[in-house]
């Protein structure tokens, strides 16, 4: 199985382009595997949705959820793709009762069609994008190189993550070590900074991290 975050990938902030999807599809076409795409933040994503299912419909499953955009306790997702797999999931749900409550499903359905809620989500999407752009711009001005194009956080290479976290904590700034977000990599040389909190201290955060990185 290949697990793929198609956009607003956490923590890196990458988004799958159609050109990249076409290249991956050629590489995966003859492989005996299932591609599971998780598009968790699609309602908040400023980039278009791209799926390998367009190229490999017989190998691809797409999962979408609304916990990031409409409420973390919804726990509701939609599954589409390989017919035999979807049929087995539905059969297991019928046998075990493992589905979200009807009230939760109806609440989500109402929010997805309610004009005021749709406008609020649109505003959230624009606001989160603006906050991230402001932080990325400030970080680059300090000689740092955050990755990705969109997301609810930034992934920033630094010289020493532990030291950076300690120095920023002394100034009342909380950031996360990259180690918790890597399976096989050097998380100790990266930090993750949330961009969802409302504040106007992007420049202060960037300057503090830049000083920690360059000292």
Residue pairs with C-beta under 8 A, 6 or more apart in sequence:
1 33
1 34
1 35
1 36
2 28
2 33
2 34
2 35
2 36
3 36
3 38
4 16
4 35
4 36
4 37
4 38
4 52
5 14
5 37
5 38
5 39
5 40
6 15
6 16
6 37
6 38
6 39
6 49
6 50
6 51
7 14
7 15
7 16
7 39
7 41
7 42
7 45
7 47
7 49
7 50
7 150
8 15
8 40
8 41
8 44
8 45
8 47
8 150
8 151
8 152
9 15
9 148
9 151
10 151
10 152
10 153
10 181
11 151
11 153
11 155
11 178
11 181
11 192
12 147
12 148
12 151
12 155
13 132
13 146
13 147
13 148
13 149
13 150
13 151
13 153
13 154
13 155
14 147
14 148
14 149
15 45
15 47
15 50
15 148
15 149
15 150
16 50
17 50
18 50
20 50
21 50
21 51
21 52
21 54
21 55
22 55
24 52
25 52
25 55
25 56
28 35
28 52
28 56
28 59
29 55
29 56
31 59
33 59
34 59
34 60
34 61
34 82
34 85
35 52
35 53
35 56
35 59
35 60
35 61
36 61
36 63
37 51
37 52
37 53
37 60
37 61
37 62
37 63
38 63
38 65
39 45
39 49
39 51
39 62
39 63
39 64
40 63
40 64
40 65
40 67
40 68
41 68
41 69
41 151
41 152
42 49
42 64
42 69
43 66
43 68
43 69
43 70
43 121
43 125
44 68
44 69
44 121
44 124
44 125
44 128
44 152
45 125
45 150
46 125
46 129
46 150
47 149
47 150
51 60
51 62
52 59
52 60
53 60
53 62
53 80
53 81
57 81
58 82
59 82
60 81
60 82
61 79
61 80
61 81
61 82
61 85
61 86
62 79
62 80
62 81
63 77
63 78
63 79
64 77
64 78
65 74
65 76
65 77
65 78
66 74
66 76
66 77
66 108
66 111
66 112
67 73
67 74
67 75
67 76
68 152
69 121
69 124
70 108
70 111
70 112
70 117
70 121
74 100
74 104
74 107
74 108
75 100
75 104
76 100
76 104
76 105
76 108
79 86
79 89
80 86
92 98
93 99
110 117
111 117
112 118
128 152
128 195
128 196
129 150
131 195
131 196
131 198
131 202
132 150
132 151
132 152
132 154
132 195
134 202
135 146
135 154
135 193
135 195
135 202
135 205
135 206
136 146
136 154
137 202
138 202
138 203
138 205
138 206
138 207
139 145
139 146
139 154
139 156
139 206
139 209
139 210
140 146
141 206
142 206
142 207
142 209
142 210
142 213
143 210
143 213
143 214
144 156
144 157
144 158
144 206
144 209
144 210
144 213
145 156
145 157
146 154
146 155
146 156
147 154
147 155
147 156
147 157
148 154
148 155
151 195
152 194
152 195
152 196
153 192
153 193
153 194
153 195
153 196
154 192
154 193
154 195
155 178
155 181
155 190
155 191
155 192
156 190
156 191
156 192
156 193
156 209
157 189
157 190
158 164
158 189
158 190
158 191
158 209
158 212
158 213
159 189
159 213
159 214
160 188
160 189
160 212
161 177
161 178
161 179
161 187
161 188
161 189
161 190
161 191
162 177
162 188
163 212
164 175
164 191
164 209
164 212
164 213
165 175
165 176
165 177
165 191
167 208
167 211
167 212
168 174
168 175
168 205
168 208
168 209
168 212
171 208
173 201
173 204
173 205
173 208
175 191
175 192
175 193
175 209
176 191
176 192
176 193
176 194
177 187
177 188
177 190
177 191
177 192
178 186
178 187
178 188
178 189
178 190
178 191
178 192
179 187
179 188
180 187
181 187
181 190
181 192
182 190
191 209
193 205
193 209
